[in-house]
């Protein structure tokens, strides 16, 4: 994952879990070549889920598209499109 800006918020329970809020040219590339691009995204280490509530562009091999809102599960390598 990469972005112009990020805010890191550690969990208060002492675990190694955290939430990161990304903003500006957010890019995700998964192990199986799924690319996701958006402007804002929230990532939770605890659930390994990244979610975006605005325009999302995605591509994998010969498939590509756009959606308004998406949930990316890095653990299961899935992309759920919301609208």
C-alpha positions in Angstrom: 0.0 0.0 0.0 1.1 3.5 -0.7 -0.3 7.0 -0.4 0.7 10.7 -0.2 -0.3 10.9 3.5 -1.1 8.4 6.2 -2.2 8.6 9.9 -1.2 5.6 12.1 -3.4 4.8 15.1 -2.2 1.9 17.3 -4.7 -0.2 19.3 -4.9 0.8 22.9 -5.1 -2.8 24.1 -1.3 -3.3 23.8 -1.5 -5.6 20.8 0.4 -5.1 17.6 -2.9 -4.2 15.8 -3.4 -0.7 14.3 -5.6 1.3 11.9 -4.1 3.5 9.2 -6.0 6.2 7.4 -4.5 6.8 3.9 -5.2 9.9 1.7 -4.0 11.0 -1.7 -3.2 8.6 -4.6 -3.8 5.5 -2.6 -2.5 2.3 -4.3 -2.9 -1.3 -3.2 -1.2 -4.2 -4.9 -2.0 -7.7 -3.5 0.1 -10.9 -3.9 -2.1 -12.1 -6.7 -1.8 -9.0 -8.8 -5.0 -7.2 -7.8 -4.4 -3.4 -8.0 -6.8 -1.0 -6.4 -6.6 2.8 -6.6 -8.6 5.5 -4.7 -8.1 8.8 -3.0 -8.9 7.8 0.6 -8.8 4.5 2.4 -8.9 3.0 5.9 -6.9 -0.1 6.7 -7.2 -2.3 9.8 -4.3 -4.7 10.7 -6.6 -6.6 13.0 -9.0 -7.6 10.2 -6.6 -7.1 7.3 -9.4 -5.2 5.6 -9.1 -1.9 3.7 -12.2 0.0 2.9 -12.9 3.0 0.7 -16.1 5.0 0.5 -15.5 6.9 -2.8 -14.4 6.2 -6.3 -12.3 3.1 -6.6 -10.5 1.8 -9.7 -9.4 -1.9 -9.8 -7.6 -4.3 -12.2 -6.4 -7.8 -12.2 -5.0 -9.5 -15.4 -7.6 -8.8 -18.1 -10.4 -7.5 -15.8 -10.8 -3.9 -14.7 -13.5 -1.5 -13.6 -14.7 1.2 -11.3 -16.9 1.4 -8.2 -18.1 3.9 -5.7 -16.9 2.3 -2.5 -15.1 -1.1 -2.0 -13.8 -3.4 0.6 -10.5 -5.2 0.0 -9.7 -8.2 2.2 -5.9 -8.7 2.0 -6.2 -12.0 3.9 -8.6 -13.6 1.4 -7.5 -11.5 -1.6 -11.1 -10.4 -2.4 -12.6 -7.2 -3.5 -16.2 -6.4 -2.7 -17.7 -3.6 -4.8 -20.3 -1.5 -3.0 -22.0 0.6 -5.8 
